[in-house]
Amino acid sequence: MCDTMVALGNSTKDGSVLFAKNSDRQPNEPHIVIRVPRKAHEKGSRVKCTYIEIDQAPVTYEVLLLKPFWIWGCEMGCNEFGLNIGNEAVFTREKYGKDSLTGMDMVRIALERCKTSDEALHMIIDLLGQYGQGGNCGFEKKFTYHNSFLIADKTSAWVLETAGQYWAAERVEDVRSISNCLTIGSRFDLGHPELVKHAVDRGWCRGEKDFHFARCYSDRLITRFSGSKQRLAASTAGLQREKGNITVNTMKNILRSHDSRLEDRLFTGSSLKSICMHGGFLYGDHTTGSYIASLNQKNCTYWVTGSSTPCISIFKPLWLIENEDFTFSEDEEAQAVGYWKERERFFRMVLENRIADLDAYLEERDKLEREFQERVDTLDLKGSKHSDLLGIMRYAMDREKELINRTVESNKNNPASVKGNPYFKHYWKKQNSRLGE
C-alpha cells in the first residue's frame, strides 16, 4: 500500500514541481537507497529484472532508486534529468499474470531510458504491451497486483493506471494524488485501443457514454479494504487546501499524516487509512521509506528519510553529485540494508514505549529539519560549489545520527512494553524478534 503526489509549478510557492511518495511494505523489509551511474552497454546485451530478462538499452541513465532490497526495480526514484516516477498497487477485475515485469521493474526501466514524462509514459505502455505485468511482489508472503504510476519531470506530469494489459492515462493539470485504487474515470487523455470495447464485452458498461475506467475495471472489495479511498481523499485535500502555496513542508506534513482515529494512539494501533501507515493488522503494511523531490530548471533537490515511519523520521537533503555519502551502489546492498536497520531499531524502541520523552525528540527533529531547509534555501543551487552541497548533506546526516544515537543511548535501559490489542502486541513482538535475523 502506498501514496504518491505531485504539484506542478502552477501550484507551488516557488514554481518548482514537487513530487512525493511513501512506500508501504512489510515492516521488516528494508527499503534501501541505491544510486546507479550512467552506463553504456554492448549491442545485443540483456538485463535481468526481478523475474525475466529483456533487451538492454545501448545507454542507461544515472538513476536514484528507492526500493525493497530484494527487488530489481524500485518503488520510486529519479534520474539525472529530473524525471521522477512512483508506482502503486491497484486491484482490478483482470487476471493477474505470470511472472513477467513488475510495476517496480517498469519504473526503473523508464528512469534508466527516458528523459521526460512523455517518454516515460509511452515507455511503460510499450513495456506493458510487450511483456505484460506480473509476479509476486510480497516479501514475507505472496502479494500480486496491477499497477498505477505517477510520472513527473520539471514541467509536466502524467497518471497512468493499468488493469492487466489495459490502461488509461491522464495528463496532470495542477495537483494530483494516486493511491491503491484506480482513480481515472470517464475523462482521460489516452487509453488502450480496446479499453472501452473490452469493458462492454465483459458487461461492465453499455458503451462509451457510460464508460468509467475505475468503476468498470476495479476490484471493489479489495480496493475498499485497502483503505486507499480514505488516503487518496486525505492527500488530495491536503494539496487542494494549499494549492498555489505548496512547499516541501506541505509534502512532509501529508506524508506524515494519520487517520484521525489513530492520532491519540499512534504506536498502539494500526490503520490502512493512514498515509503514514503503521503496521499491526492482518495485512501488516507499514511505511518503510519516504521521498520528496523538488524539481526546477536550476537543479533538483531530493529529501529522503532512508528509514521507515516518516512521522518520527528525519528528511535529509540529497543531490546527485560526486562523493556524496548518502546513497549506496548496487554492490553495497548489505551496507544499505544496515543503514536502514540502524534507524529501524530506533523506531522499534518507540513502538516498545522505551523512549521516555518522544515529544522532546520530535521537537529537536523539527528544529533540525527547519535548519536543513534554511541552509538549502540560502543556496543559489545553480551557482553553488560542489563543496557547499556536500557540506550540507554531511551536516544533515551527522546531526541525524547524533540525535538518534543520543536518544537511543539515554533510553536503552528502559523496559520494553508494546501496547495495544492482543493481536497488535503479538504481531509486533514477532516482527521485532525477526528484525535482527
N, C-alpha and C positions, 0 to 999 in steps of 0.2 A: 504494500500500500504506500502511496506517495502523493505529493502535491507539487505542482510546478506552476510558476507565474512569470509573466513578462509585463513590463510597462515600457512602451515606446517613448521616444524623446518628446512627443507632444503631451505626455502625461507626467513627466518627471520634473523635478525642481530645476535641475541644471541642464536638461536637454539630452542627457545620456540615456541609452537604453539599459534598463535594469532587468536582469534575469535571475530567478531564484528557484531553488528546489530543495526539498527534504527527501532523503532516501529512507524508506521504511522497510526494514528487512527483519530477519530473525535476530534476536538480541545478541547472540554470541557469534554472529557472522561479521568479522572485521571488514570495515569499509575503508579502503586504502586510497591514497593519493599518489598516482603514478604519472610520471612525465616521460613521454616518448619523443625522441628527436626526429626531425625530418630525415627520411631515408630514401635512397634510390634502390630499385630492385631489378634484378635481371629479367629479361624478357622471358615470358613463359613460367615465371615462378608462381607458387601458390602460397596461400596463407591459411593456417589452421585457426578457425574461430572456435567457439565453445564446443560445437559438435561436428561441424562439417568444414571441409576445405573449399575455398573459392579462388578464382584467379586474383592474383595480386596486381595492384596498380604499378605503373612504372616508377612513380614517386608517391610517397605518403608524407603528409604534412606533419609538423610538430603538433602534438596534442597533450592536453592535460586531462587525465581520466580519473574520475571519482567512482569507484567500483567495488563490488563484492570481490574479495581476494581471489576467489576460485573461478570467476567468470572472465572470459577473454575480453568481452565488451565492457561497457560502463553504463551506470545509471544516469550520469550527467557528466558533461565535460565541455571543453572548448578547444580551439586550435589557434595557430599562430596568426590567423586573420580576424580573430574575434568572433568566429562562428560558435554558437552555443546550442546544445541540444540536450533535452531530458526526455525520458520515456516513462510511461505509466502502464501498469497492468490494467486491462479492461476485460470485461466478461461479457461474452456475446453468445448468440444462438448458433453461430457457426462452429463446426467441429474444430477441436484443437489438433494441429498437425503433428506429424512425426518429427523426429529430431532434424532440425534444419538451422536457420538463423534465428537467434533470439532477438528480441527488441533491443537488448543491450548491445548485441553484436552490430546491429544496423546503425545504432548511434555512433559507435566507434568507426565503422567503415565510412560513414558520411563525414565525420570530422576529419578523418585522415585523407579524404579525397576531394573535398569541396571547400569553396571559399565563401559562398553566400548562402542565405536561407533558401533562395530559389533553387540553387544547385542541389542543396541537401534534400529538399523536399522531393525533387524528381529522382535523386539517387535512391532514397529509401523506397519510393514507389517502384522503381525498377528492380531493386533487390527483392521486394515482396513478390513481384510477378515472376522473377526468375527462379528464386529459391524457396519462396514461401516462408512462413514463420512457424516455429515450434521447438519443443524441447523443455525439459524440466529446468525451472529457474529457482527452485527451492533449495535451501541449504540443508536443513535437518529433516525435511520431509518434502515429498514431491509437490510441486506447485506449477501449474501450467496456465497460460492466459494468452490473450491477444494484446496488442499494444497501441497506445496513442503516443504522439510526440509533440513537443513544443520546440520549435526551431527558430532561433533568433540570430541576427547579425547586428551590425552597428546602426542599421537604418530600418530594418523590417523584421517581420516575424510571421510564422505560419503555425497553425494547428493541423496535424494530420492524425486522423483516427481510423483504425482498421478493425475489421471483423473477418478473420480468415484471409482470403485473397481480396476481399472487397474493402474499399476505403473512400473517405471523403476528406477534403481539405478546405480550410477556411483561412483567408488572409486576416491577420490581426490589424485592427484599426487604431487602437489606443492601449487598452489593458486587457489581459486575458489570463484566465486560470484553467488548468486541467487537473483532473484527479482520476480516481479509479472507476470512471464511468464514461460512457460516450456522452459528449456534450453538443455535438453538431446536430442541428435539427433539419428543417426544411430548406434552409438557405445555406448554400456553400458555394465556393468558387470553382472547385474542381472535384471530380468524382470518378470512380471506376466506371467504365462504359456500360457495364451490366448491373450497376448498383441498384437502380430502381426496378428494372426487369426482374432481377433475382428476388427482390422483396415481394413483388407482385406474384411471381410464380410460387413462392412459398406461402402466399396468403396473408402476408403481414400488412399489406395495404392494397387499395384498389387500383392505384395509378399514381402518376406524378403529382397530381393535385393534393393528395393526402399523404404523400411520402414524407416521412420524418426519420432521418437516419438513426438517431438514438432510440426512438420509440420502436422502430422496426427491428433493429439488429441487437438490442441489448438483452442480456440475460437478466431479467428484472430482479429475480430472487437473490442471486449472489451480489448483484450491484447494490441492492438495498442493504444487505447485511455487511457490506464493506465499509459503511459509514461515509462513503465518498460524497454523497449529495450534501451532507452537512458540512464537510470540509470544503467542498467546492463553493458553497454559499458563503462560508466564512472568509475564504481568501478573496473571493470576488468582491464582497462587501468592503473588505479592508482596502483593496485597490481603488474601488469606486469612491470611497469616502475621502481619499487623499489625492484623487486624480488631479494632475496639474501641479502637485507639490510632493510627489512620491520621491523618497530618498532611499539610500541603503538602509537607514534605520527603519523605514517603513517595512521593508522586506524582512529585516530581522524580527520585528515585532510579530509579523504574520507567521513566520516560520516557528516562532516560539509560542504561539497561541494554543490554548486548550479548550476543549469542550467546557462550557460554563459549569456543568455539573461536576467537573473534576477539579476545579480551581482550588477548593479547600482541602483536597486530598490527593495532591499530585503524585505522591510516592506511596500511596496506599491503595490505588485502584488503577484500572486501565480503561481506555476508551478508543475505539476505532474512529470516533468522530473528532478526535483532536488532531490538528495539523502537526503539532509536536506530539508524536504518538508515543505513549508509554505502554510497553507490553505487559502481559499478565493475563490475557484472556485466552480462549481456545485457539484463536488464530496466532496470537503471540507477537504480532508485528510491533517493531519499535524503531524510532528514528535513529539510524546508525551513522548518518552523515548529513551535513548541511552545507550549502554553497550559494553564494550570491556573486553575480558578475555585473560590473559597471562598465559599459561599453561606450566609447566615443572615438572620434577620429584622431584624437591625440594619442591615446593609449587605452589599455584595458586593465582594470584593477579587479582582482578576484578576492573575495572574502570567504575563507574556508575555516571550518572548525577542526577538521581532521579527527573528529570524535563524535560520539553519539549525543543524544539528549540536548538539543540546542538551548533549551530553557536554562541550563546550567553551564553550557559550554562557552568558549570564547572564540569569536570570529576574528581571524587574523588576516592582514593584507598579504596578497601574493601577486608578484609579477613574474612573467615568464622571461627571466633574464638569466645570464650565466652565473654560476657559482652560488645560486640560492640554496638554502638548506632545508626548505620546507618539503619538497617533493622527493620521491624515490624513483629509481629506474626500475624497469621490469626485472632486472637481475637482483633487486633488493627487496623482494616481496617479504622475506622474513623480517627485515627491519621495519618495513611499512606496517606489517601486522603488529609488531612490537610497539610501535608508536601509538597505534590505535588502542591496544590493550592497556598501555600505561595510563591513558586517560580514562579508559573504561573502568578501571579499578576504582577510580575516584567516584564515578557515578554509582557504582555498586555500594560504596560506603554511604553515599547519600540515601540510596534505597534502603539500606540497612539501619538508617537513622543513627549513624555513628558520627555525623557532623553536628557538633553541639550548637553552632550558630551559623546556619546556612545563609541567613539574611546578611550577615556581615561579609561572607564570601561573595554573595551576589552584588553587594554594594561596591566591593573592590573590583569585581569583574566589570561592572558597568562603567566604573571610573577608567579602567584600562581601555575599554573599547572606545570611550569618548576621546581619550588621549591618542589612540591609534588613528581615529578618524581625523582629528585635528592635524596630526602630522601629515597625513595623506592630503588633506585639503590645502595645506600650505605649499604643496609641491606644484610647480608647473611641470606636469609629467613629461611633456614633450622635450623640455629643456633640462630636466633633472639628470644629474650624474648617476651613472650606474652605482656608484658607491653610496649615494643617498638612498636609493631604493633598497639596496642590500642592508643598509643600516636600519631602516625602519622595519624591515622584515625580521631581522635578527633580534632587534629590540623587542618586538612583539612576542616572538617565540620565547625569548628569555624571561620576559615578565610573566607570561602564561605559566611557564614551567615553575618559576619561583612561587607564584601564588598557589598553584595546585600542590606542589611539594610541601609548602609550609602548612597548608590546610590539612593534608594527609598526615603529616608528622605530628601535628598538635592534637589529632583526633584518633590516631591509630590504636590506642588502647581502650577506646570506648567500646562497650559491648554492642554486638550486632543484634538487631531486632526488627525483622521485616514485619510490617503491619499490613492489615487489610483482611479480606475474607480468606477462608482456609485455602481455596484454590490459588488465589493470588500469592499467598505466602509459600505454598508448596512449589508453585511454578518458579518463583524467583530463587528460592533456596536451591532448586535443581539447576537452574541456569548458572548461579554463582559458583556452584561446585564444579561445573563443567568449564568455566571460563579459562581456568589455568591448564586444561588438558591440551 
